Amino acid sequence: MTRRRFVDSHLHLWDTCRNPWYRFPQPGDDSFGLGLKKPFPERYLWADYQESTSSVDLVKWVHVTALTVPKDALAESAWVASIAPESKLPHAFIGTVDSTWPLTEIEAALDHEMAHPAYRGLRVLTGLDFASASANALLSMLSARGLVYDAVASPGGIRAAATGLARHPTLTVVLEHAGWPRGTSLQHFAEWQAEMADFAALPNTFCKLSGMGMVVHRNDAAIFRRFFDECVRLFGAERCMFGSNFPIDLCYGSGQELFAVFEQIAGDYSEADAANLFAHTAERAYRL
């Protein structure tokens, strides 16, 4: 089989030996529900990522910040920009800010980051209250600059995020990891489904089909399909995109296994829809 053309909408690179910016959960600490059996690698760099994606034709990529402490956001962005040319591929990156910073400081950070041609926007991993005036101001700054907001929301918070984001109809919003489901029971699926429908009703939103390994702790095609098919039904394939979430999801199986699951799921769709899921949607959302 010809290797599938792939634009990775969600990956992380890091070097914790050189850049001590990260505070990762450890095996035995299940506060994040990751079910880790071994620690994350100290380094995950371009050569490692290339090996992980050898079963697809990687043509473009989107780096998403892995920072847990946003004070190092500008330093991480500068580091990613310095190593990105090694890939020789078109790319983009998503940074972060601390939502508690003064708005003038956030605005200055965004303008500084936009000096990097590959900078596309940000995610706020924790602490953003979508009903607050500060969140509204932050999202307005992104919209005014034509930047992307990578939304971190899970069941119980997806509907609130949709309500807040509805005030910003020109902002490109990408919901991470299929709405970060926290379980696979029928009840949880129904709750997740109802909130996702609210989010998908916003026409300026996209959805990443990624991160399900963090939920089920293995590459389970049947479970992935149940959630991903519902995302495609709600958003349409033209607003859904696969993402590797490497190296996080390498904790649950090899890259080859994950891409085989993606291919199996995409096999139920038209070739045009499959091309959207693997590449075209990410290209549109992140202007690649």
Steps between C-alpha positions, in 0.01 A plus 500: 500500500620850414579693813224743584570873466484629858495843660545448873275743686639427847851403608745594772879523489707553811842464658462508877876465549560826318171676575365435852160652425273203550336326795378168365286247693683188606393133503280441802370857495160452339368848570495556122357156425783417261573151635874542443710185530828684443608866507485717192835511317744766615552596136265475206657679207461510125683173429284323758186642346609400150538143617154508662338618175685275256180319392342817357613767253546789741478823300423770761469521877364705789693520825287562809656626821544242775568759769332457834650828629420778249774735622738323259272543198720743306810291563330183376376673185849630424642150549241339271568765236873427524467124444208499254715558187649154557174353371517678164120489503230768530395530862317707757511523875253573777632672810340604825461786749408518864135611507567679831757735344390864457335546162775738389755228570300242304468741210874565501571125509274437201663776297844365592401147399362615166852594397542125442346436154382155612316623809127435465350556845474347842340259742434562869534164669329587826327787674313677220148596607315552172235710677753752632580842361870410484432193285278707272779757464760232428285337232432842347876559476541171315214572264627850420839354408366215289641243742369155593371395838567134585221432747560271797160387629360173629150376584352728762680797341449461124162672505636791706788536254254504209292770670805720555642440155168584334583865572794472256359382167806602296748315725630168368455248783641147504367270771777273619486122543135445400389699802722311745249226599564355846340160456332265255177400676173552314397767750825691464483471121147645500606793720806563284290473182247760616768755588694432180185576299491847657865557411460372144206738449753785491602518132848637574607188694709198410565176688819297542453124486783425738594417856269201549793292622496716811144380566520125432879450541528296180438536127145366494348540153143430612501761777690758294251447215198557726625841612662606173201402286278712721740795462483462122121477511478820705773712341534343154825359367593843367527620863668191652869409495714215627785580739766269642541657844851354496685422716214483752301242305813291440449391861211286374645343183723567203452770242438234238216358710337839547514587132357159414203586723463837326511326161242244610262776615556712189429194284130541577496845340537628146849569376425874514392474864803285587728759341338765718553294815864424421610832350271761347310608810820567696639694205194726498470545877868585550560669162769257392 
